[in-house]
């Protein structure tokens, strides 16, 4: 923490002169900007599709407020951010912005009011084309204005020094993102744009450095910002957990695949974004993530494990899990997913499996009439040892992973 403090104090000193020198010229004229027809029905329709592909609602639409009126709580290691109002309300939203302002926010992380924190994923959105930016702008301008006041970020010093974001950008803002896969096809290139510029997959699925910057050496290798970690989306990591491009495409379209269902922060992505994308675009994203020549899905390996430990885990499983997930882990349609070959069970790190057992998973709806029942959390009913036993049983019996989860590992993940 002290090193971070000293670092950002240096940022403040280095950028203060630049901030002061430009403050007087920071005027704004909403009439000046690109000529975007915000009443063009075709442009608005395209913008609506692109806003879904970019998952704008995930951060800017709170369940208890108007669409795109902000208020979504976004936790981070640096404090709490809140999604802002992006309706055309002139006082609280972006009603006074022109198309140039909107593009600058996406591309440079700058609004008419100043610097934007990189909680706004302009590190990815900066790859978005001007035409697509203008279409989203036209769509947002067509919405009903919502007079909902924005909430300021709740950040501790020195992270609340907003002007220091200038120097963060000088150090870490890149013009593009590295690829985890290889390809040259039309689908691969289209998917690259959709996944990187619009879908901003890297923001959750790429590890970050100590100052929140994306680690360009490990694209899509998994992120740890949330309670549920964003898993490895490299072609090798996905293949190791049994994924194919076809399964991935089905998952984006429906939230469900043979490897399991979307949960944690991925469920809103399907619910608000990917289910609305065209078959062709979802195929392109899947092609980009897996590559033009994808690695073959790894077959499920059997693991030798301590018989007594496996028997203990089996007893716990039959007692509290089998009613929904099946005696042999086969799952039950519309109730619970299969544990056999489940992607979470097959992860090298048991973090997400343990967190799911501790916290439970809310009842979730999926496209069409599909639903999965709520999974209760067992933090108050099972001991650390019992949870470790059942985690090891699941991983060893149906995940092809070593049974090496200890009670201490479970204890460390309790809230």
ABEGO torsion letter per residue (X at the ends): XAAAAAAAAAAAAAAAAAAAAAAAABBBBAABEBBBBAABAAAAAAAAAAAAAAGAAAAABBAABBBGAEGBBBBBAAEBBBBBBABABAAABAAABBAAAAAAAAAAGBBAAEBBBAABBAAAAAABBAAAAAAAAAAAAABBBBBBBBBBBBBBOAAABAAAAAAAAAAABBABBBBABBBABAAAAAAAAAAAAAAGAAAAABBBBAAGBBBAABBGAEBAABABBBBBABAAAAAAAGBBAAAAAAAAAAGBBAAEBBBEAAAAAAAABAAABBAAAAAAAAAAAAEABBBBBBBBBBBBBBAAAAAAAAAAAAAAAAAAAEAAGAEBBGABBBABGBAAAABABAAAAAAAAAAEBBBBBBBEABBBBBBBBAAAABBAAAAAAAAAAAAAAAAGBBBABBAAAAAAABX
